[in-house]
Amino acid sequence: MNKTNKILIAVVAVLILALGGVLAWREWGGESPYYAVSLRTGDVYFGRLTRFPAFGLKQVYLVQMNQNDPKNPFSVQRFKNAFWGPEDFLRINRDEVVWMARLDPQGQLARLIKTNPELAPATPASPQVPAPAPEASTPNK
């Protein structure tokens, strides 16, 4: 192998290591900020934006309407807590994105997510059904 090939291989190896380091740092190094992503369907999701290996959100939250609660018409729920049990990653088709916005780390939603990361859906109180009254025992005839 001549000197030029050795240098070329060394440069390619350094570039691959640098790219791998950048990707690893983005994935595991420090907390990435939360983003709001609005889709053409009108749905708005919140989470940590990922671009590699797939575009989407991890640690996903969504806004739900509470039609029966006029005092709190909206609530934020953790996506993975949905009744069908999805994974905590939402792959997004970039063509469906209307807008994206980085959330302020000191904003209300970011602080809520940080202090209560699970945001389990509120379980509606089940109506109290009175227990049937015990029947009076009658002597056998």
Contact map, one row per residue, 1 for C-alpha under 8 A:
111011000000000000000000000000000000000000000000000000000000000000000000000000000000000000000000000000000000000000000000000000000000000000000
111111000000000000000000000000000000000000000000000000000000000000000000000000000000000000000000000000000000000000000000000000000000000000000
111111100000000000000000000000000000000000000000000000000000000000000000000000000000000000000000000000000000000000000000000000000000000000000
011111110000000000000000000000000000000000000000000000000000000000000000000000000000000000000000000000000000000000000000000000000000000000000
111111111000000000000000000000000000000000000000000000000000000000000000000000000000000000000000000000000000000000000000000000000000000000000
111111111100000000000000000000000000000000000000000000000000000000000000000000000000000000000000000000000000000000000000000000000000000000000
001111111110000000000000000000000000000000000000000000000000000000000000000000000000000000000000000000000000000000000000000000000000000000000
000111111111000000000000000000000000000000000000000000000000000000000000000000000000000000000000000000000000000000000000000000000000000000000
000011111111100000000000000000000000000000000000000000000000000000000000000000000000000000000000000000000000000000000000000000000000000000000
000001111111110000000000000000000000000000000000000000000000000000000000000000000000000000000000000000000000000000000000000000000000000000000
000000111111111000000000000000000000000000000000000000000000000000000000000000000000000000000000000000000000000000000000000000000000000000000
000000011111111100000000000000000000000000000000000000000000000000000000000000000000000000000000000000000000000000000000000000000000000000000
000000001111111110000000000000000000000000000000000000000000000000000000000000000000000000000000000000000000000000000000000000000000000000000
000000000111111111000000000000000000000000000000000000000000000000000000000000000000000000000000000000000000000000000000000000000000000000000
000000000011111111100000000000000000000000000000000000000000000000000000000000000000000000000000000000000000000000000000000000000000000000000
000000000001111111110000000000000000000000000000000000000000000000000000000000000000000000000000000000000000000000000000000000000000000000000
000000000000111111111000000000000000000000000000000000000000000000000000000000000000000000000000000000000000000000000000000000000000000000000
000000000000011111111100000000000000000000000000000000000000000000000000000000000000000000000000000000000000000000000000000000000000000000000
000000000000001111111110000000000000000000000000000000000000000000000000000000000000000000000000000000000000000000000000000000000000000000000
000000000000000111111111000000000000000000000000000000000000000000000000000000000000000000000000000000000000000000000000000000000000000000000
000000000000000011111111100000000000000000000000000000000000000000000000000000000000000000000000000000000000000000000000000000000000000000000
000000000000000001111111110000000000000000000000000000000000000000000000000000000000000000000000000000000000000000000000000000000000000000000
000000000000000000111111111000000000000000000000000000000000000000000000000000000000000000000000000000000000000000000000000000000000000000000
000000000000000000011111111110000000000000000000000000000000000000000000000000000000000000000000000000000000000000000000000000000000000000000
000000000000000000001111111111000000000000000000000000000000000000000000000000000000000000000000000000000000000000000000000000000000000000000
000000000000000000000111111111010000000000000000000000000000000000000000000000000000000000000000000000000000000000000000000000000000000000000
000000000000000000000011111110000000000000000000000000000000000000000000000000000000000000000000000000000000000000000000000000000000000000000
000000000000000000000001111111100000000000000000000000000000000000000000000000000000000000000000000000000000000000000000000000000000000000000
000000000000000000000001111111100000000000000000000000000000000000000000000000000000000000000000000000000000000000000000000000000000000000000
000000000000000000000000110111110000000000000000000000000000000000000000000000000000000000000000000000000000000000000000000000000000000000000
000000000000000000000000000111111000000000000000000000000000000000000000000000000000000000000000000000000000000000000000000000000000000000000
000000000000000000000000010001111100000000000001100000000000000000000000000000000000000000000000000000000000000000000000000000000000000000000
000000000000000000000000000000111110000000000001100000000000000000000000000000000000000000000000000001101000000000000000000000000000000000000
000000000000000000000000000000011111000000000111100000000000000000000000000000000000000000000000000001101000010000000000000000000000000000000
000000000000000000000000000000001111100000000111100000000000000000000000000000000000000000000000000111100000000000000000000000000000000000000
000000000000000000000000000000000111110000011110000000000000000000000000000000000000000000000000000111100000000000000000000000000000000000000
000000000000000000000000000000000011111000011100000000000000000000000000000000000000000000000000111110000000000000000000000000000000000000000
000000000000000000000000000000000001111101111000000000000000000000000000000000000000000000000000111100000000000000000000000000000000000000000
000000000000000000000000000000000000111111110000000000000000000000000000000000000000000000000001111000000000000000000000000000000000000000000
000000000000000000000000000000000000011111100000000000000000000000000000000000000000000000000001110000000000000000000000000000000000000000000
000000000000000000000000000000000000001111100000000000000000000000000000000000000000000000000000000000000000000000000000000000000000000000000
000000000000000000000000000000000000011111110000000000000000000000000000000000000000000000000000000000000000000000000000000000000000000000000
000000000000000000000000000000000000011111111000000000000000000000000000000000000000000000000000000000000000000000000000000000000000000000000
000000000000000000000000000000000001111001111100000000000000011000000000000000000000000000000000000000000000000000000000000000000000000000000
000000000000000000000000000000000001110000111110000000000001111000000000000000000000000000000000000000000000000000000000000000000000000000000
000000000000000000000000000000000111100000011111000000001001110000000000000000000000000000000000000000000000000000000000000000000000000000000
000000000000000000000000000000000111000000001111100000001111100000000000000000000000000000000000000000000000000000000000000000000000000000000
000000000000000000000000000000011110000000000111110000001111000000000000000000000000000000000000000000000000000000000000000000000000000000000
000000000000000000000000000000011110000000000011111000111100000000000000000000000000000000000000000000000000000000000000000000000000000000000
000000000000000000000000000000000000000000000001111111111100000000000000000000000000000000000000000000000000000000000000000000000000000000000
000000000000000000000000000000000000000000000000111111110000000000000000000000000000000000000000000000000000000000000000000000000000000000000
000000000000000000000000000000000000000000000000011111100000000000000000000000000000000000000000000000000000000000000000000000000000000000000
000000000000000000000000000000000000000000000000011111100000000000000000000000000000000000000000000000000000000000000000000000000000000000000
000000000000000000000000000000000000000000000000011111110000000000000000000000000000000000100000000000000000000000000000000000000000000000000
000000000000000000000000000000000000000000000000111111111000000000000000000000000000000000111100000000000000000000000000000000000000000000000
000000000000000000000000000000000000000000000000111001111100000000000000000000000000000011111000000000000000000000000000000000000000000000000
000000000000000000000000000000000000000000000111110000111111000000000000000000000000000011110000000000000000000000000000000000000000000000000
000000000000000000000000000000000000000000000011110000011111000000000000000000000000000111000000000000000000000000000000000000000000000000000
000000000000000000000000000000000000000000000011000000001111100000000000000001100000000110000000000000000000000000000000000000000000000000000
000000000000000000000000000000000000000000001111000000001111110000000000000001110000000111000000000000000000000000000000000000000000000000000
000000000000000000000000000000000000000000001110000000000011111000000000000111100000000000000000000000000000000000000000000000000000000000000
000000000000000000000000000000000000000000011100000000000001111100000000000111100000000000000000000000000000000000000000000000000000000000000
000000000000000000000000000000000000000000011000000000000000111110000000011110000000000000000000000000000000000000000000000000000000000000000
000000000000000000000000000000000000000000000000000000000000011111000000011110000000000000000000000000000000000000000000000000000000000000000
000000000000000000000000000000000000000000000000000000000000001111100000111000000000000000000000000000000000000000000000000000000000000000000
000000000000000000000000000000000000000000000000000000000000000111111101111000000000000000000000000000000000000000000000000000000000000000000
000000000000000000000000000000000000000000000000000000000000000011111100100000000000000000000000000000000000000000000000000000000000000000000
000000000000000000000000000000000000000000000000000000000000000001111100100000000000000000000000000000000000000000000000000000000000000000000
000000000000000000000000000000000000000000000000000000000000000001111111100000000000000000000000000000000000000000000000000000000000000000000
000000000000000000000000000000000000000000000000000000000000000001111111100000000000000000000000000000000000000000000000000000000000000000000
000000000000000000000000000000000000000000000000000000000000000000001111100000000000000000000000000000000000000000000000000000000000000000000
000000000000000000000000000000000000000000000000000000000000000001001111111000000000000000000000000000000000000000000000000000000000000000000
000000000000000000000000000000000000000000000000000000000000000011111111111000000000000000000000000000000000000000000000000000000000000000000
000000000000000000000000000000000000000000000000000000000000001111000001111100000000000000000000000000000000000000000000000000000000000000000
000000000000000000000000000000000000000000000000000000000000001111000001111110000000000000000000000000000000000000000000000000000000000000000
000000000000000000000000000000000000000000000000000000000000111100000000011111000000000000000000000000000000000000000010000000000000000000000
000000000000000000000000000000000000000000000000000000000000111100000000001111101000000000000000000000000000000000000011100000000000000000000
000000000000000000000000000000000000000000000000000000000011110000000000000111111100000000000000000000000000000000001111100000000000000000000
000000000000000000000000000000000000000000000000000000000011110000000000000011111100010100000000000000000000000000000000000000000000000000000
000000000000000000000000000000000000000000000000000000000001000000000000000001111100111100000000000000000000000000000000000000000000000000000
000000000000000000000000000000000000000000000000000000000000000000000000000011111110110000000000000000000000000000000001100000000000000000000
000000000000000000000000000000000000000000000000000000000000000000000000000001111111110000000000000000000000000000000000000000000000000000000
000000000000000000000000000000000000000000000000000000000000000000000000000000001111100000000000000000000000000000000000000000000000000000000
000000000000000000000000000000000000000000000000000000000000000000000000000000000111110000000000000000000000000000000000000000000000000000000
000000000000000000000000000000000000000000000000000000000000000000000000000000011111111000000000000000000000000000000000000000000000000000000
000000000000000000000000000000000000000000000000000000000000000000000000000000111101111100000000000000000000000000000000000000000000000000000
000000000000000000000000000000000000000000000000000000000000000000000000000000010000111111000000000000000000000000000000000000000000000000000
000000000000000000000000000000000000000000000000000000000111000000000000000000110000011111000000000000000000000000000000000000000000000000000
000000000000000000000000000000000000000000000000000000011111000000000000000000000000001111100000000000000000000000000000000000000000000000000
000000000000000000000000000000000000000000000000000000011101000000000000000000000000001111110000000000000000000000000000000000000000000000000
000000000000000000000000000000000000000000000000000001111000000000000000000000000000000011111000000000000000000000000000000000000000000000000
000000000000000000000000000000000000000000000000000000111000000000000000000000000000000001111101100000000000000000000000000000000000000000000
000000000000000000000000000000000000000000000000000000110000000000000000000000000000000000111111100000000000000000000000000000000000000000000
000000000000000000000000000000000000000000000000000000100000000000000000000000000000000000011111100000000000000000000000000000000000000000000
000000000000000000000000000000000000000000000000000000000000000000000000000000000000000000001111100000000000000000000000000000000000000000000
000000000000000000000000000000000000001100000000000000000000000000000000000000000000000000011111110000000000000000000000000000000000000000000
000000000000000000000000000000000000111100000000000000000000000000000000000000000000000000011111111100000000000000000000000000000000000000000
000000000000000000000000000000000000111100000000000000000000000000000000000000000000000000000001111100000000000000000000000000000000000000000
000000000000000000000000000000000000111000000000000000000000000000000000000000000000000000000000111110000000000000000000000000000000000000000
000000000000000000000000000000000011110000000000000000000000000000000000000000000000000000000000111111000000000000000000000000000000000000000
000000000000000000000000000000000011100000000000000000000000000000000000000000000000000000000000001111100000000000000000000000000000000000000
000000000000000000000000000000001111000000000000000000000000000000000000000000000000000000000000000111110000000000000000000000000000000000000
000000000000000000000000000000001111000000000000000000000000000000000000000000000000000000000000000011111010110000000000000000000000000000000
000000000000000000000000000000000000000000000000000000000000000000000000000000000000000000000000000001111110010000000000000000000000000000000
000000000000000000000000000000001100000000000000000000000000000000000000000000000000000000000000000000111110011000000000000000000000000000000
000000000000000000000000000000000000000000000000000000000000000000000000000000000000000000000000000000011111011000000000000000000000000000000
000000000000000000000000000000000000000000000000000000000000000000000000000000000000000000000000000000111111111000000000000000000000000000000
000000000000000000000000000000000000000000000000000000000000000000000000000000000000000000000000000000000111111100000000000000000000000000000
000000000000000000000000000000000000000000000000000000000000000000000000000000000000000000000000000000100011111110000000000000000000000000000
000000000000000000000000000000000100000000000000000000000000000000000000000000000000000000000000000000111111111111000000000000000000000000000
000000000000000000000000000000000000000000000000000000000000000000000000000000000000000000000000000000001111111111100000000000000000000000000
000000000000000000000000000000000000000000000000000000000000000000000000000000000000000000000000000000000001111111111000000000000000000000000
000000000000000000000000000000000000000000000000000000000000000000000000000000000000000000000000000000000000111111111110000000000000000000000
000000000000000000000000000000000000000000000000000000000000000000000000000000000000000000000000000000000000011111111000000000000000000000000
000000000000000000000000000000000000000000000000000000000000000000000000000000000000000000000000000000000000001111111000000000000000000000000
000000000000000000000000000000000000000000000000000000000000000000000000000000000000000000000000000000000000000111111110000000000000000000000
000000000000000000000000000000000000000000000000000000000000000000000000000001000000000000000000000000000000000111111110000000000000000000000
000000000000000000000000000000000000000000000000000000000000000000000000000001000000000000000000000000000000000010011111000000000000000000000
000000000000000000000000000000000000000000000000000000000000000000000000000111000000000000000000000000000000000010011111100000000000000000000
000000000000000000000000000000000000000000000000000000000000000000000000000011001000000000000000000000000000000000000111110000000000000000000
000000000000000000000000000000000000000000000000000000000000000000000000000011001000000000000000000000000000000000000011111000000000000000000
000000000000000000000000000000000000000000000000000000000000000000000000000000000000000000000000000000000000000000000001111100000000000000000
000000000000000000000000000000000000000000000000000000000000000000000000000000000000000000000000000000000000000000000000111110000000000000000
000000000000000000000000000000000000000000000000000000000000000000000000000000000000000000000000000000000000000000000000011111000000000000000
000000000000000000000000000000000000000000000000000000000000000000000000000000000000000000000000000000000000000000000000001111100000000000000
000000000000000000000000000000000000000000000000000000000000000000000000000000000000000000000000000000000000000000000000000111110000000000000
000000000000000000000000000000000000000000000000000000000000000000000000000000000000000000000000000000000000000000000000000011111000000000000
000000000000000000000000000000000000000000000000000000000000000000000000000000000000000000000000000000000000000000000000000001111100000000000
000000000000000000000000000000000000000000000000000000000000000000000000000000000000000000000000000000000000000000000000000000111110000000000
000000000000000000000000000000000000000000000000000000000000000000000000000000000000000000000000000000000000000000000000000000011111000000000
000000000000000000000000000000000000000000000000000000000000000000000000000000000000000000000000000000000000000000000000000000001111100000000
000000000000000000000000000000000000000000000000000000000000000000000000000000000000000000000000000000000000000000000000000000000111110000000
000000000000000000000000000000000000000000000000000000000000000000000000000000000000000000000000000000000000000000000000000000000011111000000
000000000000000000000000000000000000000000000000000000000000000000000000000000000000000000000000000000000000000000000000000000000001111100000
000000000000000000000000000000000000000000000000000000000000000000000000000000000000000000000000000000000000000000000000000000000000111110000
000000000000000000000000000000000000000000000000000000000000000000000000000000000000000000000000000000000000000000000000000000000000011111000
000000000000000000000000000000000000000000000000000000000000000000000000000000000000000000000000000000000000000000000000000000000000001111100
000000000000000000000000000000000000000000000000000000000000000000000000000000000000000000000000000000000000000000000000000000000000000111110
000000000000000000000000000000000000000000000000000000000000000000000000000000000000000000000000000000000000000000000000000000000000000011111
000000000000000000000000000000000000000000000000000000000000000000000000000000000000000000000000000000000000000000000000000000000000000001111
000000000000000000000000000000000000000000000000000000000000000000000000000000000000000000000000000000000000000000000000000000000000000000111
